[in-house]
Amino acid sequence: MFVASQKILGGTMTGAQAGELAHKVTDTWKKQNPDMVSNYKTWGQDLA
């Protein structure tokens, strides 16, 4: 996200573009780390 924030501040990326990038990065991470996704889901339920 550092890259996106620098691009926003530099005027080469909009907030909407940064949101799209964050979504793509998150989707990729979730596909590569299904075990961690499961752990986060469990953790989130424990907080409720």
Secondary structure, 3 states (H helix, E strand, C coil): CHHHHHHHHHCCCCHHHHHHHHHHHHHHHHHHCHHHHHHHHHHHHHHC
